[in-house]
Amino acid sequence: MVRTVALHTLGCKVNQYESSYLVETLQQAGYRTVSFRDAADLYVVHSCAVTGKAALETRQLLRRAQRLNPRATVVVAGCDAQIEADRLAQQKLATHILGSLEKFDLVHWLEVDGSLAQPCRAVSDSRLYSGFRTLPVTRMAAGRTRAFLKIQDGCDSFCSYCIVPYSRGQSRSLPLREVLDQMARFSGCGYREVVLSGIHLGQWGKDLQPARSLLDLLKSLERELFPHRLRFSSLETLEWSADLLQHLPSWPAICHHFHTPLQSGDGDILKRMGRPYTPRQFAELIWELHSLFPHGALGTDILVGFPGETEHHFRHTVELVHRLPLSYLHVFPYSPRPGTEAEKWPGRTTGNELKRRTRVLRELGMEKRLHFQKAFLGQTVEVLVEEPIAGQPGRYQGMSHNYLRVNFSAPGDIAPGALVWIKLTRMEKTGLQGELNT
């Protein structure tokens, strides 16, 4: 009898890439994948610990798995399992608790008996993580039409609010040859777009011998003539070197979509966070990117309600975002993470005031997004087809190279993963609408 597995991924693009590896290894071991809404023999929650909300979602998913099949094997893997293994075991939410390194040997650990009463607990000290575990992935999980390639893991920054260095360990890089090999696998499978991903992407290559830079990697990919489209997940403000900025506009494969975390628009709060740049340096970078890529999407992350953030500090963030040519915001209310420096600091914003500040920035982010989208009405853009729109025959959705979500009509069938040219005709609540340009 074929065993079934349901896997749910929380968190970042790195987790998505790693989940694809987990799915492939489980399929090779004889499992058939099913929806997390269905009864399964095995449930895997690939967890995230960056925010308290992500940790809560992990526990909700584990309880759902127990309700769907009380006799199932339930695995919690990844960052939240790494950080909160004892709590997860005490709450009897899983039969197997696998940390950030142990999860890659999932099939092995499934052979170790576990129960809700006495779970199999395999969590190493993340400080001991060294080297880069190669994860040869053929296809992305859940039928994704763009591939995510993890080329870097871990972080050495230890920002005062961030749990990642404790859950992922020190920064380490995938060697150049292995990056090219994985890119070739994706190209052979027909992927037209690859997202370079990492926990601290701009640190790629610094630990290699000899040391390399992200620009070295891009030039190697350029020589290999793949992929058709290449996108960055995120780069920190001070990691955009002059050489990198000078080179990017000359390579047609680079998607004109760049994400750089801000976290706060106030210099004092950035210092308390342990962020190594100033609001002025961030603003100068955004204007430089806008100058080089005037039609590019520029996004950022903002953390609201950090300990010590007053209304005065908050207004600095709002005013800075107003001034800059940003296309979208990812806004997160601060939640203290266990073991971080800021966890016990006084003065964090809570309750209705935290909700208000979060709402103000999210509404500003929506204004920015709509302004960016409207600027392209009447234009024709290249769109990567993602999937048909359910219940709407002849309608599809996809993404342009500059991060425009597009719904469009087309005669006949179009396969997910195809690249098509779409004329953008109107705006609706669901986003930009268009027609196939024949």
N, C-alpha and C positions, 0 to 999 in steps of 0.2 A: 504494500500500500504506500502510495506517495505521500510523504509528509508535507504539510503546508506551513508557510511562514508569512507573517505580516510584519512589516518594518515601517516605522514612522521616524522621520528625521526632523529634529529641531535645530535651530541655530544657523550657522554660517555656511558659506559655499564650500569651505573645507570639509565640513560634516557631510555635505551632499556628495562630494567626491568619495569620501571614505565609505559612505553608505553604499555606493555603487560597487565598491570592492567587496563589502560584506554580502551584498545580494549575489554577486557572482560566485563567491566561495560557497554560499549556501546552496545555490543552484547546482554547482558541481558536486555537492554532497548529497544531492537527490531531493532537495526541497523545491516545492512549487510556490511561487509568490501569490498572495491574495491580498485583498484590501484589509486595512486595519479595522474596518467596520464589520468584518466577517469573522466567523469562528475559525480559529487556526490552531495547529498543534504547537506552534512556536510564535511568540510575539517578541519583537526587539524594539525597544525605544532607544534611539540614538540621541542622547541627551545634550543639553546646553546648560551652562551655569553662569552665563554673562549677567543675567538679570534675575531678580527674584521671580518675575513672571515666568521666565523660561523654566526655572526649577519647579514652579507650581504646575506648569503644563506637563512636565515629566511625570509628576505624581498622578495627575488626572488620567494620563494615558495608561499608566500602569494599572490603575484601578479599573479602567475600561476593559483592559485585556483580561483581568481576573473575572470580570462580570461576563464577558463573552464566552470564556471557556475556563471554568475554575480548575480544570485538570491540565491546562496548558503549561508549557515551560515559558517563563516570562523573564526576559533579559533586559536589564538597564545597562547601557554602555556609554562610555565617553565622559565628558567633562563633569556632569553632575554626579555621575557614579564615582568619579575620581575624588571629588570634593566632599561629598556627603554619603560615603559608603556606609558609615555606622548608622546614620539616621535612616537610610533606606532599609538596612537590615532590621533595625528595631521596629520599623513600621510594617515589616513583612510584605513589601510591595513587589518583590521579585524573587525568583529562584536563583538567578545568577546576576552578580554585580561585577561588571568588568570595567576597569579603568581605561585611561586614554591610550595606553599601550597594549594592554591585554585584549582589548576588543578585536584586534586584528587576528587573534588566534581563536575567534569565536567558535569555530567548529570543534576545535580541541576541547575548549571549556564546556561545551555541551555534553561531552562524554563524562564530565565530572558531575556526579549526582548532586542535585540541589533541591531544596524545598522551601516553601514559604517560612517554615519553622526554622530551618537551618540552611540559608542560602549559600551557594558557592560564591565566595568573595575573593576576587583576584584584582587587587589594586596595588601597584607599586608606587614608591615615592617618586613623584614627577620630577624631583630635582635630579634624579639619577638617569633620566632619559637622555640618551646621546645617540648620535647617528640619525639617519633618516630611513624609515621603513619604506622600501619600494612597494608600491601597490599597483601592479599592472592591471589596468581596467580596460575592458573592451567596449562595453556599452554603459551609458549612464542609467541609473535606476529610474523607474517610473516613466520611461519613454521620453526623457528630456531630449530636445532637439539641439541644444547647445551643450557642450561638454565643459566640465570644470576640472582643471588640472592643478592639483596641489603640488607646488614646487618648494614650499617652505612651511615649517611648523615651529611652534613655540614662540616665546618672547622673552627678552631680557630687560624690558623697560621698567616693569614694576610700578606702573602708575598707581597712585594711592587708592583708587577705587576699584581696580581691575583684578579679577580672579584668574585671568588667563595664564599668567606665568606659573601659577600654582597647579592648574589643571592640565597644562600642555607642556610644561618644562621649558628648557632653554631653547634658544633659536637654533635651528639647523636646516640645512638646505639639501634639496635633491640635486645630485650631480648633473652637470650639463648634458652628458651623454644620455642619461636616463630620462631627462626632460625631453630630449629630441626623440628618443625611442617611444615614449608615451604619446607624444604628439603624432608620431607616425601611425600608431595604433588607432588613434581617433580619426586621423585623416583616412585611413584604410576602411574605417567603418562608415565613412560618408559625412562626418560632422563638418559643417561649414563654418562654425564659430566655436572658439575655445576661450574660456575665461581663465586667465592665470590667477590662481588663488593662493593665499597664505595667511597665517595668523598675523604675521608682520612682514608683508610681501617685500617691502623695500630692503629688508635685511638679507634677501637671497644672495648667496654667493660669498658672503663675508667670512664664513667658516670653512670654505673649501680651500683646497691646496692645489694650485695657487688660488688666491682669492679672486673672485669675479664680481661683476656688477650686473644689475638688471639690464643695463645697456648692452653688455656683452651677450647676454642671453637673447635679447631682441635681435641683435645683428646675426646671431647664429640661426634663429628661426627664419629671418629674412632670406638668408642664403639657401635654406632648405625649401623655400617657396611654399610654406604652409604656416598657418591655416589661411583660408580665405578672409576670415575676420578674427581679430584677436582683441580681447577686452581685458582690462585690469579689474580686479576686484576692489582694491583700495590701496592708496599710497599715502604715507604720512607727509606732512607739510615740508619737512626738511630733507626728504628723500627724493625730491624732484631736482636732480642735479641739472646744471646748465647744459651739459652735454646731452642728457636725456631729453630735455625740453627742445633742444635744437634738432634732435634726430627725429622725433615722433612725427612731425607734419610731413616728412618725406616718404613715409611708408604707408601705402594705401590700405594695408590690412588692419591698421590700428583703428579701432572703433572710437569715434569722437564722443566718448563718455568717460568721465574721470571722477572718482570719488575720493575725497580727502577729509578725514575727520577734523572737526573744529572742537567739539565738546563744550567750549564756552567762549563767548566773545569778550570776556573780561580778563585782563592780564593777571590780576591777583588770584582769581579762581583757577586759572591755568597753572599757576605756580603751585597752589595747594594740591591740584590734581597730579602734579609731577609731569606735566606736559612741557616739552623742551622748546617751545616756540611762543611767539607773541601774537596777539590779534593782528598786529600790523604785518607780520611775516605771512600769516595765513591770507590776509587780504591781498597782499602783493602777488602771491602765487595764483590766487583765483583770477585776478585781472590779467596776469600773464597767460594763463591757460585760455581765458576768454579771447585774448588778442590772437593767440595762435590758432584757436578753434572757435571762431565766432558763432558757429551753429552747433557747437558741442554741448552736451548735457554735463553740468557740473553739480555734483551732489555732496552732501556732508552729513555727519552725525552730530547731534547736540544732546548733552546730558543736562537735565533740568533738576534743580533742587539739591545740588551738591552741598554738603555741610559748609556753612558760612556764606552761601549765596543769598544776598539781600536783594530787595527790589532794585536797588541801584545797580548791582552787578547784572541782574537779569536784563535790565533795560539796555545795558551795553551790548548784550548778545542780540537782542531784538534789533537795535539800531544798526549793528554791523551787518546782520543778515539782510536788512532792508536795502542797504547800500550796494551789496555785492550782486553780481550777475549769476546767482545760483539758480539751478533748475528744479531742485527738490531737496527736502530735508527728511532725515530719519531722526525723530525726536523720542528720547527715552527718559522717563522719570527715574531719578536716581533711587536705587535700592541697595542697602549695605550688603556686601558679600562677605561671607565668613572668612576670617584670616587676613583680610586686607587692612592696610594702614588706616583707611578712613572709616572702617566699620563702626568704631566707637566714638568718632568725633561728634561733638555737639553742633547744633545749629542747622541741621538739615531741614529742608522744607517738607511739610507733610500735609495731608488732608486736602481741603478745598483749595488752598493756595497752590499746592503742587499741581492739582488738576487744572487750575486756571492757567498757570504758566505753561503747562504742557499744551493746553488747548490753544493758547495764543500763538505759540510757535508752530503748531500743526496747521492752524488756519493760515498762517503766513506761508508755510511750506506749500499749501494747496494753491494759494495765490500765485506763487512762483511757478509751480508746475503748469497751471492753466495758461499763464502768460507765455511760458516757453512753448507749449503745444500750439497755441493760437498763431504763433509766428510762422508756422509751417503750412497753414491752410492754403490750398491752391498749388502746393509744391508736390513733386514726385520723389519718393524715397524708396530705397531698397529695404525690403522687409524679409526677415527670416520667418518662415511660416512655422507656427508652433502646433496648432491643432484646429480642427473644425469647431465652430461654436455650437454647443449642444442645443438641439431643438430648432436650429436655423439653417436649413439646407442651403448650400452654396455660400455660406458665410464662414470666414476664418479669422483667426487672430494671430498676431506675430509682433516682432520687435524690430525697429529700425536700428541702424548702427549707432545712432545718437540717442538711444534709449526712449524712443517714442513707442508707446503701446498703441497698436493699430488694429482695428477691426475692419474687414473689407469683404466685398462680394467678388466672386469669380465664377465663370461658367466651368462646368466639369469638375473633376477631382484634382486637388493639389495635395501632394504628399507632404507631411510634416518634414521639416528640414530643407525644403526648397527655398530658393531665394527668388523673390519676385519684385517687380516695380509697381508701386501703388501710388496713385494720385490721391492726395488727402483733400476731402471735399467738405467736411463739416465736423463740428464738435457735438458730442452728446455726453450724457452722464457717464457712460461706459468708456469714454475716451474718444480718440480721433477715429473718424470713419473715412473709408476710402474705397476706390474702385481699381480693379486691375488695369494697368496701363498696357494696352495691347499694341 
